[in-house]
Amino acid sequence: MKDSIHKYFQIGTIQWMSHPPADMDVLDSLKTICCDDFFDAVEVCRFMDDETRLKARNMLDQAHMKVCYGAQPRLLGPGLNPNDVDEAGRQKAEKTLLEAVDEAAYLGAGGIAFLAGKWEPKTKDLAYSQLLKTTGNVCAYAAQKGMMVELEVFDFDMDKAALIGPAPFAAKFAADMRSSFHNFGLLVDLSHFPTTYETSKFVVQTLRPYITHFHIGNAVVKKGCEAYGDQHPRFGFPESANDIPELLDFFRVLKEEGFFHAQDPYVLSFEVKPWKGEDGDLILAGTKRVINRAWAML
């Protein structure tokens, strides 16, 4: 492509993945990302104290960053399940998602993203109803603030084993949600396509009416190999599924399916993290090189 990728997408990164908390202070991480003009957007999660949250908000505002809010850690950390068949458990998940909407609004984000919880074959239909209930309540609350709610499509039997996807099931859920809530959308992640045994073309074409947000990344889906599952290793990681050719294919599909919107660009964030002693800043630099090469070949 002759045009810059920034013409058609707001390029971001997931802060807590790029710089895991054990490796770097969150404010130092945010400053590093905000000072890098490759990034138009940054995805943040829960801040544990008011002072840090205020400093982060001021930093994001000064840097003119598009702010996105990931509520996934709020669920995964304490093991909360928005489709819990136990109503008390479902309500706990809903409560933290409603709190996420408030925190996202404070930080200047236009919405939140989350994921479905684990499921069991015997109670799948009930779990689906529970997820509709949770998501509907969160969408209704977010709508009062003019905010979006996005469900990220995950693997259904490999690692996270979330109720939503694969893509056809995610499309069914999104259609059910959109019948009542216009502020609902789907977040699709290139790193999850190998974990749901699907291709970029299949996922994007299947979910096209409902996609509002993109992630890119990598996965290892060969059993017995290091970083197996939904671990988001760097592009080109040994025995992994995605590198420059797969990202190029993804870009081609997005172009063919009409997702290049110069006037109102989608957020496209990369979700990669250092693996066992790797350096987060080196991984960021390497990911940008992968993006630049794939884009140049488009």
SVG drawing of the C-alpha trace seen along z (x, -y; Angstrom):
<svg xmlns="http://www.w3.org/2000/svg" viewBox="-34 -18 49 50">
<polyline fill="none" stroke="black" stroke-width="0.4" points="0.0,0.0 1.2,-3.5 -0.9,-5.1 0.1,-4.9 -1.6,-2.3 -2.5,-5.1 -4.9,-6.5 -7.1,-3.5 -6.6,-2.3 -5.9,-3.7 -2.9,-1.5 -2.7,-0.6 -1.3,1.9 -2.6,3.6 -0.6,2.0 -0.6,4.8 0.5,7.3 3.3,5.1 4.7,4.4 3.5,7.0 3.1,5.6 6.0,7.6 8.3,6.0 7.4,2.3 5.4,-0.2 2.1,-0.9 2.7,-4.7 6.2,-4.2 4.7,-1.8 2.0,-4.3 4.5,-7.1 6.7,-4.9 3.6,-4.0 2.2,-7.6 5.6,-9.1 5.8,-6.7 3.9,-8.3 3.5,-4.9 0.6,-4.5 -2.7,-6.2 -4.4,-4.2 -3.7,-2.3 -5.8,0.3 -5.7,0.1 -7.3,2.1 -8.2,1.6 -6.1,-0.8 -5.7,0.3 -5.7,-3.2 -7.2,-6.6 -3.8,-8.5 -2.5,-6.2 -5.8,-6.4 -5.8,-10.2 -2.1,-10.4 -2.9,-7.9 -6.0,-9.9 -3.9,-13.1 -1.2,-11.4 -3.6,-9.9 -5.3,-13.2 -2.0,-15.1 -0.8,-12.6 -4.0,-12.8 -4.4,-9.1 -7.5,-7.1 -8.3,-5.2 -9.8,-1.7 -10.6,0.3 -10.1,4.0 -12.2,5.5 -10.9,9.0 -8.4,9.0 -11.3,8.0 -12.9,11.4 -9.9,13.6 -8.0,12.6 -10.6,13.5 -12.2,16.2 -15.5,14.4 -17.9,15.8 -20.5,13.5 -22.3,16.7 -22.1,18.4 -25.2,20.7 -25.1,19.9 -26.9,16.5 -24.9,15.2 -21.7,15.8 -23.2,14.2 -24.1,11.1 -20.5,10.8 -19.2,10.7 -21.9,8.2 -21.0,6.0 -17.3,5.7 -18.3,5.0 -20.5,2.2 -17.6,0.8 -15.5,1.2 -17.8,-1.0 -17.5,-3.7 -13.7,-3.5 -13.5,-3.5 -15.7,-6.7 -13.4,-8.4 -10.3,-7.5 -11.9,-8.9 -12.6,-5.5 -15.5,-5.1 -16.5,-1.7 -15.3,1.6 -14.3,5.0 -14.7,8.3 -14.9,12.0 -17.4,14.8 -16.6,17.3 -16.1,21.1 -19.0,23.4 -20.1,27.0 -21.9,29.0 -24.8,29.9 -25.6,26.3 -24.6,24.5 -28.1,23.2 -28.5,21.8 -25.0,20.3 -25.9,18.6 -29.0,17.1 -27.0,15.9 -24.5,14.2 -27.3,12.5 -28.6,11.2 -25.2,9.9 -24.3,8.3 -27.7,6.7 -27.5,5.2 -24.0,3.8 -25.1,2.5 -28.1,0.7 -25.8,-0.9 -23.1,-1.8 -25.8,-3.3 -26.6,-5.9 -23.1,-7.2 -22.9,-6.9 -20.5,-4.0 -19.9,-0.7 -19.7,2.8 -17.6,5.3 -17.3,9.0 -13.9,10.5 -14.2,13.8 -12.0,16.5 -11.2,20.2 -14.0,22.5 -12.0,25.7 -8.2,25.0 -7.2,22.6 -9.7,20.0 -12.5,22.4 -14.9,19.4 -18.6,19.8 -18.0,17.4 -16.7,18.3 -16.2,19.9 -17.2,17.4 -20.7,18.8 -21.7,19.0 -20.3,15.5 -22.5,14.3 -25.6,15.8 -24.9,14.1 -24.1,10.8 -27.3,10.9 -29.3,11.6 -27.7,8.7 -28.0,6.2 -31.7,6.9 -32.0,4.9 -28.7,3.0 -27.1,0.9 -24.0,0.3 -22.9,3.9 -20.1,5.1 -17.5,7.9 -13.7,7.7 -11.9,10.2 -8.2,11.1 -5.9,12.7 -4.1,14.6 -7.4,16.4 -8.1,17.6 -5.7,20.6 -7.1,21.5 -10.7,21.7 -9.4,23.6 -10.6,20.8 -9.1,18.5 -9.1,14.7 -11.4,14.8 -13.9,17.1 -14.0,15.1 -14.2,11.7 -16.8,12.7 -18.9,14.5 -18.8,11.7 -18.6,8.7 -21.8,6.9 -20.8,7.0 -17.1,6.3 -16.2,3.0 -12.6,3.6 -9.5,5.6 -6.6,7.2 -3.6,8.9 -1.1,11.3 0.2,14.8 -0.4,18.2 1.1,21.7 -1.4,24.4 0.9,27.4 0.4,29.5 3.5,30.0 5.2,26.9 6.3,23.9 3.7,21.2 0.9,23.5 -2.6,22.0 -3.7,18.4 -0.4,17.0 0.1,14.2 3.8,14.8 5.6,12.5 5.2,12.9 7.6,15.6 7.8,17.4 9.1,21.0 6.3,23.4 3.8,20.6 0.9,20.0 1.3,16.3 4.0,14.2 4.2,11.7 2.4,13.9 -0.6,14.5 -0.8,10.8 -0.6,9.8 -3.5,12.2 -5.5,10.6 -4.9,7.1 -6.0,8.3 -9.2,9.7 -9.9,6.5 -9.4,4.5 -11.6,6.8 -14.4,6.7 -14.5,2.9 -12.8,2.3 -10.5,-0.5 -12.3,-3.6 -10.1,-6.7 -12.8,-9.0 -13.7,-6.8 -10.9,-4.3 -11.2,-1.1 -8.9,-0.5 -6.3,2.2 -4.2,3.1 -1.5,5.7 -1.6,8.1 1.8,9.6 3.8,10.1 7.3,11.1 7.8,14.8 10.1,16.0 12.6,13.2 12.1,11.5 12.2,7.7 8.8,6.0 10.3,3.0 12.2,5.3 8.9,7.2 7.1,3.9 9.8,2.9 9.7,6.3 5.9,6.2 6.0,2.8 8.5,4.2 6.1,7.1 3.2,4.7 5.3,2.4 6.5,5.3 3.0,6.8 1.5,3.4 4.2,2.6 3.4,5.9 -0.3,5.2"/>
</svg>
